Amino acid sequence: MKYKQCLLTKFTFSGLINQMTWLPEKFAIQGEYIKLKTEDNGWDDGWCVKIVYKGIKFDENFVSARSQDYKKQRKTSDI
């Protein structure tokens, strides 16, 4: 399965939220509304796919491996 990088937006009572994420190609459709799975295995509804970045596609293994890179970067850069 291939993934595309997308910008998502959601309107809440406190304002507009933006989020960058990788979505499976079948869900990466500009203008569509999607649900995101939460950490407690629930669903967060109402996210709009605002931008689907073209030319950037990676397979599931690459996206999963890179999703944890920030943990290593913080260990070496935080004081």
MARFIMI-454567 format. One record per residue: residue in three letters; residue number from 0; y, z, x of N, C-alpha, C in turn. Coordinates in Angstrom, 3 decimals. Layout:
BEGIN
+------+-----+----------+----------+----------+----------+----------+----------+----------+----------+----------+
: rest :  nr :     n.yy :     n.zz :     n.xx :    ca.yy :    ca.zz :    ca.xx :     c.yy :     c.zz :     c.xx :
+------+-----+----------+----------+----------+----------+----------+----------+----------+----------+----------+
:  ala : NUM :        Y :        Z :        X :        Y :        Z :        X :        Y :        Z :        X :
...
+------+-----+----------+----------+----------+----------+----------+----------+----------+----------+----------+
% end
This chain:
BEGIN
+------+-----+----------+----------+----------+----------+----------+----------+----------+----------+----------+
: rest :  nr :     n.yy :     n.zz :     n.xx :    ca.yy :    ca.zz :    ca.xx :     c.yy :     c.zz :     c.xx :
+------+-----+----------+----------+----------+----------+----------+----------+----------+----------+----------+
:  met :   0 :   -1.168 :    0.000 :    0.845 :    0.000 :    0.000 :    0.000 :    1.243 :    0.000 :    0.899 :
:  lys :   1 :    2.220 :   -0.815 :    0.566 :    3.473 :   -0.898 :    1.322 :    4.562 :   -0.092 :    0.632 :
:  tyr :   2 :    5.452 :    0.493 :    1.449 :    6.558 :    1.307 :    0.955 :    7.885 :    0.683 :    1.352 :
:  lys :   3 :    8.911 :    0.863 :    0.508 :   10.262 :    0.395 :    0.798 :   11.231 :    1.566 :    0.752 :
:  gln :   4 :   12.234 :    1.516 :    1.618 :   13.248 :    2.562 :    1.625 :   14.236 :    2.297 :    0.488 :
:  cys :   5 :   14.571 :    3.366 :   -0.263 :   15.432 :    3.230 :   -1.441 :   16.452 :    4.361 :   -1.507 :
:  leu :   6 :   17.578 :    4.061 :   -2.138 :   18.568 :    5.075 :   -2.477 :   18.409 :    5.371 :   -3.958 :
:  leu :   7 :   18.192 :    6.655 :   -4.283 :   18.052 :    7.090 :   -5.666 :   19.259 :    7.925 :   -6.053 :
:  thr :   8 :   19.628 :    7.886 :   -7.320 :   20.707 :    8.742 :   -7.832 :   20.234 :    9.411 :   -9.112 :
:  lys :   9 :   20.842 :   10.584 :   -9.381 :   20.522 :   11.307 :  -10.606 :   21.764 :   12.079 :  -11.034 :
:  phe :  10 :   22.089 :   12.007 :  -12.319 :   23.199 :   12.778 :  -12.870 :   22.674 :   14.123 :  -13.337 :
:  thr :  11 :   23.368 :   15.196 :  -12.926 :   23.017 :   16.550 :  -13.344 :   24.277 :   17.208 :  -13.902 :
:  phe :  12 :   24.136 :   18.415 :  -14.397 :   25.295 :   19.149 :  -14.918 :   26.318 :   19.423 :  -13.816 :
:  ser :  13 :   25.846 :   19.564 :  -12.581 :   26.760 :   19.856 :  -11.476 :   27.268 :   18.604 :  -10.772 :
:  gly :  14 :   26.863 :   17.421 :  -11.208 :   27.377 :   16.189 :  -10.617 :   26.280 :   15.208 :  -10.250 :
:  leu :  15 :   26.651 :   14.237 :   -9.447 :   25.745 :   13.175 :   -9.026 :   25.001 :   13.588 :   -7.768 :
:  ile :  16 :   23.688 :   13.364 :   -7.752 :   22.854 :   13.640 :   -6.579 :   22.362 :   12.309 :   -6.033 :
:  asn :  17 :   22.443 :   12.140 :   -4.721 :   21.897 :   10.961 :   -4.046 :   20.733 :   11.400 :   -3.182 :
:  gln :  18 :   19.708 :   10.551 :   -3.103 :   18.557 :   10.860 :   -2.266 :   17.986 :    9.577 :   -1.682 :
:  met :  19 :   17.709 :    9.603 :   -0.376 :   17.014 :    8.492 :    0.272 :   15.533 :    8.823 :    0.263 :
:  thr :  20 :   14.704 :    7.837 :   -0.032 :   13.262 :    8.072 :   -0.053 :   12.515 :    6.767 :    0.172 :
:  trp :  21 :   11.244 :    6.897 :    0.446 :   10.354 :    5.746 :    0.552 :    9.524 :    5.697 :   -0.724 :
:  leu :  22 :    9.538 :    4.554 :   -1.396 :    8.777 :    4.371 :   -2.631 :    7.745 :    3.272 :   -2.454 :
:  pro :  23 :    6.586 :    3.402 :   -3.126 :    5.652 :    2.281 :   -3.148 :    6.347 :    1.053 :   -3.727 :
:  glu :  24 :    6.013 :   -0.117 :   -3.199 :    6.669 :   -1.363 :   -3.641 :    6.700 :   -1.523 :   -5.152 :
:  lys :  25 :    5.626 :   -1.130 :   -5.831 :    5.573 :   -1.352 :   -7.284 :    6.606 :   -0.514 :   -8.038 :
:  phe :  26 :    7.128 :    0.565 :   -7.420 :    8.151 :    1.395 :   -8.055 :    9.551 :    1.125 :   -7.512 :
:  ala :  27 :    9.649 :    0.364 :   -6.442 :   10.936 :    0.095 :   -5.791 :   11.627 :   -1.093 :   -6.464 :
:  ile :  28 :   12.107 :   -0.875 :   -7.675 :   12.766 :   -1.918 :   -8.466 :   14.164 :   -1.425 :   -8.814 :
:  gln :  29 :   15.154 :   -2.138 :   -8.286 :   16.548 :   -1.736 :   -8.498 :   16.876 :   -1.665 :   -9.986 :
:  gly :  30 :   17.523 :   -0.543 :  -10.385 :   17.921 :   -0.350 :  -11.766 :   16.911 :    0.376 :  -12.624 :
:  glu :  31 :   15.691 :    0.546 :  -12.132 :   14.654 :    1.251 :  -12.889 :   14.806 :    2.760 :  -12.742 :
:  tyr :  32 :   14.340 :    3.487 :  -13.720 :   14.319 :    4.952 :  -13.678 :   12.901 :    5.413 :  -13.394 :
:  ile :  33 :   12.780 :    6.406 :  -12.504 :   11.472 :    6.898 :  -12.107 :   11.438 :    8.428 :  -12.135 :
:  lys :  34 :   10.234 :    8.976 :  -12.023 :   10.025 :   10.415 :  -11.875 :    9.575 :   10.656 :  -10.443 :
:  leu :  35 :   10.019 :   11.768 :   -9.855 :    9.570 :   12.163 :   -8.531 :    8.711 :   13.415 :   -8.656 :
:  lys :  36 :    7.639 :   13.457 :   -7.882 :    6.770 :   14.624 :   -7.883 :    7.438 :   15.745 :   -7.101 :
:  thr :  37 :    7.410 :   16.955 :   -7.646 :    8.028 :   18.108 :   -6.999 :    6.997 :   18.834 :   -6.132 :
:  glu :  38 :    7.480 :   19.775 :   -5.321 :    6.590 :   20.521 :   -4.431 :    5.555 :   21.343 :   -5.189 :
:  asp :  39 :    5.879 :   21.765 :   -6.416 :    4.930 :   22.560 :   -7.213 :    4.086 :   21.682 :   -8.136 :
:  asn :  40 :    3.970 :   20.386 :   -7.800 :    3.169 :   19.392 :   -8.536 :    3.676 :   19.111 :   -9.949 :
:  gly :  41 :    4.936 :   19.442 :  -10.218 :    5.569 :   19.053 :  -11.472 :    6.241 :   17.692 :  -11.286 :
:  trp :  42 :    7.067 :   17.306 :  -12.255 :    7.764 :   16.022 :  -12.196 :    9.252 :   16.225 :  -12.456 :
:  asp :  43 :   10.064 :   15.516 :  -11.697 :   11.517 :   15.544 :  -11.839 :   11.945 :   14.169 :  -12.338 :
:  asp :  44 :   12.289 :   14.075 :  -13.607 :   12.590 :   12.807 :  -14.274 :   14.069 :   12.445 :  -14.132 :
:  gly :  45 :   14.386 :   11.168 :  -14.343 :   15.775 :   10.726 :  -14.443 :   16.373 :   10.157 :  -13.175 :
:  trp :  46 :   15.567 :    9.820 :  -12.174 :   16.087 :    9.224 :  -10.940 :   16.213 :    7.715 :  -11.107 :
:  cys :  47 :   17.377 :    7.185 :  -10.775 :   17.633 :    5.742 :  -10.860 :   17.531 :    5.130 :   -9.462 :
:  val :  48 :   16.790 :    4.046 :   -9.351 :   16.694 :    3.329 :   -8.076 :   17.957 :    2.475 :   -7.950 :
:  lys :  49 :   18.925 :    2.949 :   -7.144 :   20.214 :    2.261 :   -6.998 :   20.139 :    1.098 :   -6.020 :
:  ile :  50 :   19.499 :    1.333 :   -4.872 :   19.415 :    0.294 :   -3.837 :   17.994 :    0.251 :   -3.300 :
:  val :  51 :   17.445 :   -0.952 :   -3.171 :   16.182 :   -1.176 :   -2.480 :   16.532 :   -1.956 :   -1.226 :
:  tyr :  52 :   16.336 :   -1.338 :   -0.081 :   16.717 :   -1.983 :    1.182 :   15.723 :   -3.083 :    1.513 :
:  lys :  53 :   16.237 :   -4.260 :    1.720 :   15.412 :   -5.445 :    1.955 :   14.960 :   -5.520 :    3.408 :
:  gly :  54 :   13.805 :   -6.104 :    3.594 :   13.307 :   -6.353 :    4.942 :   12.667 :   -5.149 :    5.614 :
:  ile :  55 :   12.687 :   -3.998 :    4.964 :   12.076 :   -2.810 :    5.543 :   10.875 :   -2.443 :    4.686 :
:  lys :  56 :    9.668 :   -2.620 :    5.246 :    8.441 :   -2.263 :    4.547 :    7.484 :   -1.652 :    5.553 :
:  phe :  57 :    6.885 :   -0.545 :    5.198 :    5.897 :    0.086 :    6.063 :    4.695 :    0.488 :    5.235 :
:  asp :  58 :    3.544 :    0.617 :    5.918 :    2.365 :    1.054 :    5.179 :    2.381 :    2.578 :    5.014 :
:  glu :  59 :    1.500 :    3.046 :    4.166 :    1.472 :    4.464 :    3.780 :    1.268 :    5.392 :    4.974 :
:  asn :  60 :    0.420 :    5.013 :    5.918 :    0.157 :    5.864 :    7.077 :    1.408 :    6.053 :    7.927 :
:  phe :  61 :    2.165 :    4.997 :    8.142 :    3.385 :    5.083 :    8.945 :    4.412 :    5.982 :    8.267 :
:  val :  62 :    4.638 :    5.771 :    6.972 :    5.632 :    6.560 :    6.236 :    5.238 :    8.033 :    6.228 :
:  ser :  63 :    3.961 :    8.312 :    6.013 :    3.489 :    9.695 :    5.993 :    3.675 :   10.360 :    7.356 :
:  ala :  64 :    3.344 :    9.666 :    8.421 :    3.489 :   10.226 :    9.767 :    4.953 :   10.469 :   10.111 :
:  arg :  65 :    5.832 :    9.537 :    9.770 :    7.255 :    9.669 :   10.099 :    7.945 :   10.716 :    9.222 :
:  ser :  66 :    7.374 :   11.054 :    8.067 :    8.018 :   12.010 :    7.167 :    8.108 :   13.408 :    7.778 :
:  gln :  67 :    7.328 :   13.683 :    8.794 :    7.322 :   14.999 :    9.431 :    8.070 :   15.021 :   10.765 :
:  asp :  68 :    8.643 :   13.905 :   11.177 :    9.338 :   13.823 :   12.462 :   10.500 :   14.801 :   12.581 :
:  tyr :  69 :   11.177 :   15.065 :   11.477 :   12.348 :   15.941 :   11.543 :   11.980 :   17.331 :   12.052 :
:  lys :  70 :   10.755 :   17.774 :   11.825 :   10.338 :   19.101 :   12.285 :   10.328 :   19.168 :   13.814 :
:  lys :  71 :    9.825 :   18.129 :   14.460 :    9.786 :   18.091 :   15.923 :   11.186 :   17.924 :   16.500 :
:  gln :  72 :   12.013 :   17.113 :   15.859 :   13.369 :   16.871 :   16.346 :   14.180 :   18.153 :   16.311 :
:  arg :  73 :   14.030 :   18.929 :   15.248 :   14.803 :   20.170 :   15.127 :   14.406 :   21.182 :   16.186 :
:  lys :  74 :   13.128 :   21.233 :   16.552 :   12.668 :   22.183 :   17.564 :   13.323 :   21.900 :   18.913 :
:  thr :  75 :   13.557 :   20.641 :   19.221 :   14.127 :   20.293 :   20.519 :   15.644 :   20.274 :   20.513 :
:  ser :  76 :   16.274 :   20.169 :   19.346 :   17.728 :   20.042 :   19.331 :   18.465 :   21.296 :   18.863 :
:  asp :  77 :   17.813 :   22.155 :   18.087 :   18.474 :   23.366 :   17.594 :   18.584 :   24.406 :   18.707 :
:  ile :  78 :   19.687 :   25.074 :   18.713 :   19.904 :   26.111 :   19.743 :   19.711 :   27.477 :   19.120 :
+------+-----+----------+----------+----------+----------+----------+----------+----------+----------+----------+
% end
